[in-house]
């Protein structure tokens, strides 16, 4: 699965452009199909770095931070599967992601 399409890239704000927005839009969601990690992308540098919200069983309340496309693309999780993109995801406010 292609994690990032041209259409999604066009929708992602550049890094730091949302830092004064208290409830920015989450444009794309990535997840571990065999585990509990979920990455919600808010901003993208156009190359490899995202800023977003990450949740897992280790940190169920989640935290804001940076993650990279290359790490998502090369990660192997249970049964040798890779990270996937939620193809049915519709952009929503960060506050909605924190509540789910």
Buried (B, 14 or more C-beta within 10 A) or exposed (E): EEBBEEEBEEEBBEBEEBEEEEEBBBBBBBBBEEEEBBBBBBBBBEEEBBBBBBBBEEEEEBEEEEBEBEEBEEEEBEEEEBBBBEEEBEEBBBEEBBEE
